[in-house]
């Protein structure tokens, strides 16, 4: 591929990462809005607002790393997410017994994905919590979560795009209503 083709690819990658970053911002904002204004939940720590905040934050971080990696042509930034996520998960295991929301999150993830720890049962210092499967050869949650995201990528993408479209439509309707109110106020001389 020629230099002009690589330059074009760099800017296309930057543009799409910027677009994903913007979508992540919208999802994060919608999640914060739901968290502030709605109090419905299935589980105490698993609300729609919390899920959208987590998904929006992850999308924003990944897209930001992609933007910076593509524009700076930095391979480290383009590939750094795996080690960052793994380290964050390992750090959160240390807070399992001291933070109730971390405990609830780990218990939910381990029960849902039938996994244990980040890389396996050895990640737990003393003994695995009851939410871990009893099989000693059980996979770690990091590998299971990556597999789950890869197998459900289409569904996650469709849901993300639908949420973004709803957000854009909502903003468009709000702006249209705002302009109409201004026109009515001007016509009435208010």
Secondary structure per residue as TSV (DSSP state, phi and psi in degrees):
chain	resnum	aa	ss	phi	psi
A	1	X	-	360.0	134.9
A	2	X	-	-72.8	170.3
A	3	X	H	-62.7	-37.9
A	4	X	H	-67.4	-35.4
A	5	X	H	-65.5	-41.4
A	6	X	H	-66.2	-39.0
A	7	X	H	-64.8	-41.4
A	8	X	H	-62.6	-45.1
A	9	X	H	-60.2	-40.2
A	10	X	H	-60.3	-46.4
A	11	X	H	-74.3	-32.6
A	12	X	H	-65.2	-44.7
A	13	X	H	-61.2	-42.0
A	14	X	H	-61.5	-44.9
A	15	X	H	-61.4	-46.6
A	16	X	H	-67.4	-37.1
A	17	X	H	-65.8	-36.8
A	18	X	H	-65.3	-40.0
A	19	X	H	-63.0	-43.9
A	20	X	H	-65.4	-36.5
A	21	X	H	-62.5	-43.4
A	22	X	H	-62.2	-43.0
A	23	X	H	-62.2	-40.0
A	24	X	H	-61.2	-39.3
A	25	X	H	-61.9	-43.1
A	26	X	H	-63.5	-44.3
A	27	X	H	-64.4	-43.3
A	28	X	H	-61.0	-45.1
A	29	X	H	-62.6	-41.8
A	30	X	H	-65.1	-39.3
A	31	X	H	-63.4	-42.4
A	32	X	H	-64.5	-41.1
A	33	X	H	-59.8	-47.1
A	34	X	H	-63.8	-38.7
A	35	X	H	-65.0	-36.3
A	36	X	H	-78.6	-41.3
A	37	X	H	-98.8	-16.1
A	38	X	-	-121.7	143.3
A	39	X	-	-121.7	34.3
A	40	X	-	-100.2	141.5
A	41	X	-	-159.0	152.4
A	42	X	S	-85.8	-42.1
A	43	X	S	-121.4	152.2
A	44	X	S	-55.8	-38.1
A	45	X	S	-103.3	-4.2
A	46	X	-	-112.7	84.4
A	47	X	-	-107.2	163.9
A	48	X	H	-60.8	-38.4
A	49	X	H	-60.4	-45.6
A	50	X	H	-62.9	-43.4
A	51	X	H	-62.8	-44.3
A	52	X	H	-65.9	-36.8
A	53	X	H	-63.1	-43.8
A	54	X	H	-65.7	-48.0
A	55	X	H	-63.0	-45.6
A	56	X	H	-60.9	-41.2
A	57	X	H	-65.1	-42.3
A	58	X	H	-63.8	-44.7
A	59	X	H	-61.5	-42.3
A	60	X	H	-62.4	-44.4
A	61	X	H	-65.5	-46.4
A	62	X	H	-62.7	-44.8
A	63	X	H	-66.7	-37.8
A	64	X	H	-63.8	-44.6
A	65	X	H	-62.4	-38.4
A	66	X	H	-65.2	-42.5
A	67	X	H	-60.8	-51.0
A	68	X	H	-66.7	-40.1
A	69	X	H	-64.8	-38.6
A	70	X	H	-75.0	-42.1
A	71	X	H	-72.7	-33.9
A	72	X	H	-91.2	-4.5
A	73	X	T	53.5	49.1
A	74	X	-	-109.1	112.3
A	75	X	H	-65.6	-33.7
A	76	X	H	-61.9	-45.5
A	77	X	H	-67.2	-36.2
A	78	X	H	-67.7	-27.2
A	79	X	H	-115.0	10.1
A	80	X	-	-82.6	-9.1
A	81	X	H	-64.8	-39.3
A	82	X	H	-57.5	-47.7
A	83	X	H	-68.8	-34.2
A	84	X	H	-64.4	-46.6
A	85	X	H	-64.8	-45.0
A	86	X	H	-61.1	-43.4
A	87	X	H	-65.8	-40.2
A	88	X	H	-64.1	-40.8
A	89	X	H	-65.5	-41.6
A	90	X	H	-63.3	-40.8
A	91	X	H	-64.3	-35.9
A	92	X	H	-70.8	-25.3
A	93	X	H	-61.9	-34.0
A	94	X	H	-64.4	-24.6
A	95	X	T	-96.4	8.1
A	96	X	T	-57.8	-45.9
A	97	X	T	-84.3	-16.3
A	98	X	T	-102.7	-16.3
A	99	X	-	-124.9	117.5
A	100	X	H	-64.4	-37.5
A	101	X	H	-68.9	-36.8
A	102	X	H	-65.4	-42.1
A	103	X	H	-60.9	-46.4
A	104	X	H	-64.1	-39.9
A	105	X	H	-64.1	-47.6
A	106	X	H	-63.8	-41.7
A	107	X	H	-63.0	-41.2
A	108	X	H	-65.2	-46.2
A	109	X	H	-63.5	-46.4
A	110	X	H	-66.3	-36.5
A	111	X	H	-70.9	-43.6
A	112	X	H	-67.5	-46.9
A	113	X	H	-90.5	-5.4
A	114	X	T	52.9	55.9
A	115	X	-	-133.4	177.7
A	116	X	-	-148.2	125.3
A	117	X	S	66.6	-169.8
A	118	X	S	-79.2	-50.9
A	119	X	S	-113.8	-6.0
A	120	X	S	153.1	-174.6
A	121	X	G	-65.4	-21.3
A	122	X	G	-69.0	-13.3
A	123	X	G	-70.2	-23.2
A	124	X	S	-85.6	129.2
A	125	X	S	-59.9	-58.7
A	126	X	S	-92.3	-69.4
A	127	X	S	-146.9	151.2
A	128	X	-	-64.7	149.7
A	129	X	-	-70.3	166.5
A	130	X	T	-62.0	-19.6
A	131	X	T	-74.8	-13.0
A	132	X	S	-75.9	141.4
A	133	X	-	-62.5	152.6
A	134	X	S	-76.6	-13.6
A	135	X	-	-65.2	122.6
A	136	X	T	-68.3	-18.9
A	137	X	T	-96.7	20.5
A	138	X	-	-65.9	145.8
A	139	X	-	-75.1	158.5
A	140	X	-	-76.1	156.6
A	141	X	H	-69.9	-27.5
A	142	X	H	-63.5	-49.0
A	143	X	H	-66.2	-40.8
A	144	X	H	-65.8	-40.6
A	145	X	H	-66.2	-41.5
A	146	X	H	-61.0	-42.5
A	147	X	H	-64.2	-41.5
A	148	X	H	-65.2	-44.0
A	149	X	H	-64.0	-40.2
A	150	X	H	-65.8	-39.5
A	151	X	H	-75.9	-22.5
A	152	X	T	-111.5	18.9
A	153	X	H	-60.0	-40.3
A	154	X	H	-62.7	-46.3
A	155	X	H	-64.5	-42.2
A	156	X	H	-63.1	-42.3
A	157	X	H	-62.9	-43.2
A	158	X	H	-63.4	-44.4
A	159	X	H	-63.2	-43.2
A	160	X	H	-62.0	-45.3
A	161	X	H	-64.4	-41.7
A	162	X	H	-61.5	-43.4
A	163	X	H	-62.8	-41.9
A	164	X	H	-64.4	-41.9
A	165	X	H	-63.5	-42.5
A	166	X	H	-61.6	-41.4
A	167	X	H	-62.4	-45.7
A	168	X	H	-64.4	-42.1
A	169	X	H	-62.5	-42.3
A	170	X	H	-61.1	-43.4
A	171	X	H	-66.0	-39.0
A	172	X	H	-63.3	-44.8
A	173	X	H	-63.5	-40.0
A	174	X	H	-64.1	-42.4
A	175	X	H	-66.3	-40.3
A	176	X	H	-62.3	-44.9
A	177	X	H	-63.0	-40.8
A	178	X	H	-62.1	-45.0
A	179	X	H	-63.6	-39.7
A	180	X	H	-66.1	-38.9
A	181	X	H	-64.4	-41.6
A	182	X	H	-62.0	-43.2
A	183	X	H	-64.3	-41.4
A	184	X	H	-65.9	-41.4
A	185	X	H	-63.4	-41.1
A	186	X	H	-66.9	-38.4
A	187	X	H	-67.2	-33.5
A	188	X	H	-86.5	-7.2
A	189	X	T	76.7	26.7
A	190	X	-	-91.0	360.0
